[in-house]
């Protein structure tokens, strides 16, 4: 089975950091703010390393934890060889597992952390980040180039998130998870990530419901990660056409993050998009008790895209209960 239920695993605490555009968005609150994309550093990459270090340091401080209290650090980012997370991890004496599922990395980190806690680790920290200007430079064109973009393109979120997972009871329980399978629909357009990832989100959702014998209405909310407004509509149409499922309790983080006036094309994207919306918008409403997060990612590289290869999509799901 690709799905697993957890027993007494909790997300104890989290810290979020938002960028200049995100602090003016739909988000209701956050822990840390960066007022510009350099964050006091000389390069955007150094800024993103500092972003991760800031949220980890704040998480340790909030919970009065020392480095020796942490059993494991898991996480990743979008930069080649997950260099951002590797460079931030070297500041701590934590055992470290680097992860990569593109924009699905946040949920992957929760699944890995919960699994290790269940197997005996005391406290595990998860971390992920994205920075608009490091991602644009790597996957598309530097902003200074001024390349036009189609309406299907999304805007990489600038933010960082750290989480603390353990068996200590808290108000946010990790109930179950489903590991996704790569799905390739033959799409090679790197400016249409929503179309690339929507079929993977559908595949993981159906696998989750089937293996855990649940109906779509089991959840108070299904929140996908960064399909954007174009991809979210594709997902809804895909599920209705192929499975006769109408998504009534559904939101996409990419659509929920930015204001229309911020002109972010089809919405937000990046590993930070889903957790920022979940922690800093969805949880603040106190409306939902059973929430399914489905994080989506495009498993491509610049070299393969330039060779006109199709892009596989991935989606991982995690079920959270607000107690």
Buried (B, 14 or more C-beta within 10 A) or exposed (E): EBBBEBEEBBBBBBBBBBBBBBBEBBBEEBBBEBEEBBBEBEEBBBBBBBBBBBBBBBBBEBBEBEEEBBBBBBBBBBBEEBBBBBBBBEEBEBBBBBBBBBBBBBBBBBBBBBBBBBEEBEBBBBBBBBBBBBBBBBBBEEEEEEEEBEEBBBBBBBBBBBBBBBBBEBEBBBBBBBBBBEBBBEBBBBBBBBBBBBBBBBBBBBBBBEBBEBEBEBBBBBBBBBBBBBBBBBBBEBBEEEEEBEBEBBBBBBBBBBEEEBEBBBBBBBBBBBBBBBBBBBBEEEEBEBBBBBBBBBBBEEEBBEEEBBBBBBBBBBBBBBE
